[in-house]
Amino acid sequence: MNPDDGHQRSLQPGDALLIVDVQNDFLPGGALGVPAGDEVVPVLNRYLAEWRARGLPVFATRDWHPPRHCSFRERGGPWPPHCVAETLGAKFASALDLPPTTVVISKGMTSDQDAYSGFQSTDLDDRLRRGEVRRVFVGGLATDYCVVSTVRDAIARGYQTVVLVDAIRAVNVQPDDGRKAEEEMARLGAVLIRREALAR
């Protein structure tokens, strides 16, 4: 599926905005900063304004790790300690204008299980279904890890899935990891758009 396939881009009941892991530790200067990760915040704020104006639901995932999480290097994982629950690094970016009604989904909360996807060992799917959500618009951090994993699982669960490519950034451990993740999401059936493509 691609942006020119006639996909309905006007927002409607059943649409939800799903913001992935826009937390201090994933911003430049954070414990696991994504290059240019802060650039997604003002873009997401513009999407948030669209959702707020239409009274549509917003969901936000966050890493919420215990102090000795399995993904941390001291436990043999690939990453430095990050997003430890209740710390400043785990808080959402202060400039991110999340509405009070945002449904927060915490993941990676047990020491011995990592979770890149917002659906893994969470109630995100149940909450979306209870809210009669049929289509999710996904932005956040990072393209090549938690965003692509969340998109995979959304598609596998039958949600129409739109990736907000102007509101994602990649780690790029390998230089083209972000590009490959975008290609995979499109191949799986996600529609990749920018904000100007949303019908007003």
N, C-alpha and C positions, 0 to 999 in steps of 0.2 A: 504494500500500500504506500502511496506517496502523496505529497500535498496537492497533486493535481487530479485526484481521482474522484472529485465531486463530494468529498467528505464534508459533512455539515459542520461549519465552523461557527455558527451563531450559538451563543450560550443559551442553555435551556434547562428546565427542571430535569434532574437526574445527572447533572454535571457537578463534579467536585474538583477542587484544586488540591493537589497533594504535593506538599513541600517537603523535600527530603533533606534532613540533617544540616540545616543552615545554622550551625553552631559555632561558637567562638573558636574552638580548637581546630575547626576546619577552615578558618579564615586566615589570610596571610598574617604571620606572626604567632599563630596558634601552635599547639603541640604537633599538629599534623596538618599544617596549612596547605590548602589547595591553591596553586598559582592562580591569581586573579579571582579567587573564590568570592571576594567581597563584591565583585562586579555583578553578581546575581541579585544582590539585595535590592537596589533601586528598581531593577526590572521586575522582580517578584512583587515589589510594592505596587507597581502599576497593575499587574494582574490581580493582586489582592483588592485594589480599588474597584476593578471590574466585578469581581465576585461579590464584594460588599454591596455595590449598587444594585445587584440583582438578587440579593438575599440567598446566595448559593453557599453550600458548605465548604469549609476549609479544614484540611487535615494536615498535621505537621509531624513527621517522624523525627526521632532523636536517638542517637546513641546514648545509653544511660548505664555505663559500665560500673561494676564493682572495682575496688582498687587493684585487685590482682586478676584482671580479666585475661582469658586465654589468648586474646589477640595481641597482648603486650609482649614486647621482646623478652622481658624478664621471665615470662612463662613459655618462651619458645615461639611466640607469635611474630608476625612481620612488622608490627607497628610500635612506635613509642607509646607510653601511656597517654590516653586522650579521653575526653568526655566522661570523666569519672563523675558518677552521680552526685548531684548537689554542689559541684564546683563551678567556678566561673567559666571554665572552658566548656562545660556541658550546656551552658545556657544558650538559648537562641541569640543570634546576632541582635544587638540592642537596637539597630536601625531597622530591623525587620518588623513591619507594621502588622503583626498578627492580630486579628480581631479577638475580642474576649470569648467568642463562641468557638474558637479553633479547637478541634479535637486533637489532643496531643497523644501520639503513639510512641511509647518507649520500647527500645529493643536492645538486645545484647545485655540483658539485666542479670544473667547468671554467669558465674565465674567460668564455667566450662563450655559455654556455647556462644559462638560468634553469630552475628546476624547482619548481613549486608542489606537484605530485603526488608522493607517495612512490613511485609506480610509474615515473616518468619517468627513463629512462636509469639505472635501478638494477636489482638482482636480486631485488627484493621479490617479484614474481610467481613467479619460480623457487623462491624459498625457501618461500613459502606452499604451492606445489604439492608440493614435496618433503616438506613436513610434513603433507600431506594435509588442509590447511585448506580448509574449504568455506564458513565463515561468519566474517566479520570484524566486530568491535565497535570502532568508531572514536571516539576522543576526542582533544582537544588544541587546538592553536592554528594559525591562526585560522580561525574558522568560514567566513568569506567569502573565504578565499584557499586555504591549503594543505589544510584539512579538506575543503572542498567539492570541490576538485580531486582529492584522493585518493579520495573517495567516488565521484566520477564514474568514475574509472578502475577501481575495484574492481568496480563494477556492470557496466561494459563488459566486464570479464574474466570475468564469470559468478559472482562471489562473492555469496552472500547478505550483505547489508550492513546493519548496525545502527548508528545514530548515537546516541551517549550525550549527549543534549542538556544534561544537567546538568554535563558535563565538557568543554564547548566554550565559547569566547568569541570575539566578533567584533571586528575593527578598526573597522568602521562608518565608513569614509571618508564615505559617505552614510549618514544615520541608520538606514535600514532594510536595509542590505546584509546583516546577519546574518540577519534574518528572511527575506529573499529567498533566501539560500543554503539555509536550512532547508527552505523551500518547494520549491526545486529538487530537493534531495536526496530529499524525500518523493515528488515527482512522478516521479523517475527509478526509484523502487522501494525506496529505503532505508526501514527502519523506524526511527522516532525514539522512544526510550524514556528513562526515568530509572531509576536504580538500583533503586528500590522495585518496578519492574515485572519485574525479574529473578526468576524462580521459584527458590525456595531448594531 
